[in-house]
Amino acid sequence: MDPVNQLASSGTFRVLKEPLAFLRALEWLFAIFAFATCGGYSGALRLSVDCANKTESDLSIDIDFAYPFRLHQVTFEVPTCEGKRREKLALVGDFSSSAEFFVTIAVFAFLYSLAATVVYIFFQNKYRENNRGPLIDFIVTVVFSFLWLVGSSAWAKGLSDVKVATDPKEVLLLLSACKQQSNKCMAVHSPVMSSLNTSVVFGFLNFVLWAGNIWFVFKETGWHSSGQRHLSDPMEKQSSTYGHGGYNRDSYGPSGGYNQAANLGQPAEEFGQQPSGPTSFANQI
């Protein structure tokens, strides 16, 4: 039997059915999608400049850009429609900070999720033998939840700016030849941003996963167990009070104040003694 089947038969991977390990595995998978869709992106747009003098025209101007979106370093040459002279231009903007921050969070989240999943599967006893492991896990989970929220929000704003900076209509405004009405400038094709949109979606999904996993990690810490112990102590004291206090049925027995048989029996005897007086008076007469 190979090692994988041995581990499966011994129930080692059964921990993945628990919410804590299952969510960690999902975090690992979604982190891959997040940095792959953003960090592996490359796009292009195409312009055309049709000069009044057709020999000076350039109908296929390709502009390529990619992660980390330092667009101010992306240069391209276009005709000026003034002889053979061409001008060299560059796109506008530098959006590398938000993109690199997002990818960095995704990479570290991927590494931590992978390491935590391995610990849950193979070193679960050592993880739970003291409170140190769950506490570290809880703090890291809270930190990554906050980082995913900040990083995804920043990258969503950065992506909207990238879309504006790479819009062919906006790029055409940079060309001097397009400011002359005799020349015709057109946007041939726009960059495809679907994978970048997907990266933002995966970023917020990662935030939801990490934030939801905070509760399950918290249950492994000593804080949760101590809180449960403090809640159970008053309940035990209250139950013991009811068991030894004034609500004892024996107190309402024959010697208690609510013994109906004793209380109702005494008036009956008193009423039975009242006729003895008139009866003796009749005998005297």
N, C-alpha and C positions, 0 to 999 in steps of 0.2 A: 504493500500500500504506500502510495507516495505521500510526502509530508503534508500536502494540502488536504488530502482526504483524511489523514489522521487528525489534523486540527479540526476539520469540520465534524468528524465523528465524535470527537471529545467535547464538542460544544463550545469551542473557543470563540467562534464567530457568532455565538448566540447573543453576545452583548450588542451587536449591531441592531437587534430588534428593539432595544431600549431607546427611548427618545433622545437621551444625551448623545450616545454614539451615532445614532442614525442622523441626527442633525449635523454632527461634526462631518460625517461623510458627505452630506449634501453641501456643506460649506466648502469642503475641499473641491468638489466638482464645480460648483458655481464660481469659485475663485478662478479656476482654469478658464472658464468661459469669459470672465470679466477681463482678465489681462490679455487673453488671446484676441478678442474682438477689438480691443483698443490698441495694444502694443504691436499687433501685426498688420495694422492698416496701412494702405497706400492708395492714393487716389490721383486722379488727373482730370484736367479740364482742357477744352480745345476752343480756340478763338480763330477767327478769320478776319483779315483786313484786305478789303478790295479797294485798291487805290484808283484814282482817276486814270493814271497811267498804268495799264494792266501789267506791264513788265515789272513793276515795283510791288505788286501785290503778293501777299502771303496768305493763302487760304487754309493753312493748317499749322496753327501755332499751339503746340502741346506744352502744357505746364504740369509737371509732376510734383507731388508733395506727399509726405508720409509722416508717421509718428517720429519724433515728438512734437511736430507742428511748429517748428521755428520757421514760420512763413517768411519772415524778413530775410532769411537766407536763401529762399527759393528765387532764383533769377531766370529770366528768359529774354530773348531778343525779338523785337518786332520792327517792322518797317516804319519809316517816318513819312513815306510817300513823297519824299523830297530827294529825288535821285536814288542812288544806291545806298545811301546812308541808313543805318539801322541803329536803334537805341536799345540799351540794356536796362531792363526794369526788374523790380522785385515785388513780391506780394507784401501785404501789410500785416503786421502783427506777430507776436510771439506768445504762443499758448502752451508752451512746453511745461510750465510749472504745474498747472492743474492736471495735464495728461500724465506727467511723470509721477505726480503724487498719487493719482488714482492707480496706476499700474504698480507702484511700489507697495501700496496697501494690499492689492490683490496678490502679489507674490508672497509677501510675508504671511498673509492670511492662509494662502495655500500651504506654505511650509508648516505653520503652526497646526492647522487642521489635520495635516497628514501625521505629524508627530503625536498629536493628542489621540487620534484614532488608533495608532499603533499602541500607545500606552493603555487605552481602554481595553484593547483586545488581548494583549500579551502580558501586561503588568497591572491588571486591575486590582489585585490584592495589595500590591505596594502602593497603588494610588489611593486606596481607601484605608490603609492601616493607620494613617494619622491625618491631621487636618491641613497639613502644609500643602499637599498636592491640590486638593479641591479649592483652597483659598487662592493659590496662584492661578489656577484655571479660571476661577470666577473673576478675578481682577483683569486678566488678559481678555476675557470675553467681553467685559464691559468696555474696555479700552477700544477693542476692535469694532464694537458696535458704534461707538462714537466716531471712530475714524471712517468707517464705511459711510455714515451719514454725511460727514463733512466732505469726504473725498468725492462721493457721488454727486453731491450738490455743486461742488466746485467744478467738476468735470462737465456737468450738464450745462453750466453757464459758459464754460470754455468751448464746448461743442457748438453752442449757438453762435459764438463769436467766430469760430472756424468756418461755419457755414456762410456767414456774411462775408468774411474775407476771401473765400474761394468762390463766391458767386460770380459767374462770368460777366454778368452785367456790371458788377462793381469793379471787376478787373478792367473792363473796357474803358472805364473812366480814367484810368491811369495812362492810357495811350494818347500821345499827342496827335497822331494821325486821325483818331476818332473824333477830334474836336473840329475837324474841317468837314463841312457838309458835303463836299464833293467826294469824299471817301465813305465807303460803306463798311461798317464793322458789325460783326455778328458773333453770337455765342453758338458754337457748333454743338458742344456737349458739356453737361455739368457733371461734377463728381458724384459718385454714388456713396451715400452716407448711411446706408442701412446697417452695416456692421457697427458703426459708431453709435447709432441709436440703440442697437442691441446691447452695447457695452454699458450704457447708462441704465438700461432696464436691469441688467444683471447686477449692477452696483447697488441699486435700491433693494433688489431681492436678497442680496447678501446682507444688507443691513437688517432686513426683516428676520432672516435666519439667525443671525448673531444675537439680535435683541430678544427673539423668542427663546433662544437657548440659555439666556441668563437665568431663568427660573429653574431649569433642570440642573444647571451647575450649582446654583445656590442651595438646592436641596441636598447636595453632597457635602456641603460645608458644615462646620460645627455651629455656625450661627443659626441655621435652620433647626438643628436638633435641640439646641438650648432653648430656642423659642418654643418648640413643641413641649419641652419639659416644663417651662414656666406656665404654659397654658394648662397642662394636665394637673399640676399641683393644686390649684384652687378647686378644681372639680373633685379631686379626691377628698379634700377637706370638707367640701359641701356635702358629699355623699356620706361621709362618716358622721357629720352633724345630724343628718336626717335619720341615721340608723340608731343614734344614742340619745336623741333629743326628745322634745315634747310630743312628737307624733307617734307615740307608742301605743298600740292597741290595748296592751295590758292595763294601762292607766284608766281605761274606761270599763274595767271589770266590775265585780260585785262591790268593791270598795269605792268606785269612782262616783262622780256626781251625776252621771247620765245613766245609771242603772235603772231602767224603766220598771223592771219587775219589782224591785224593792220599793221604789217610790209609789208605784200604783197599788202595792199591796197594803200599805199602812192606812190610807184613807178607807179602804174597804173594811178593815178591822174596826176603825172608829165608827163607821156607820152601823156596823153590826152591834156595837155596845150601846147605842143610843136608845133602843126600845126597852132596855132593861129597867129604866126609871118608871115609865107609865105602867108597866106590867105589875111591878110591886105595889104601886098605888092602888090598882084595881083589887088586888088581893086584900089590901087593908080594908077597903070598903066592904 
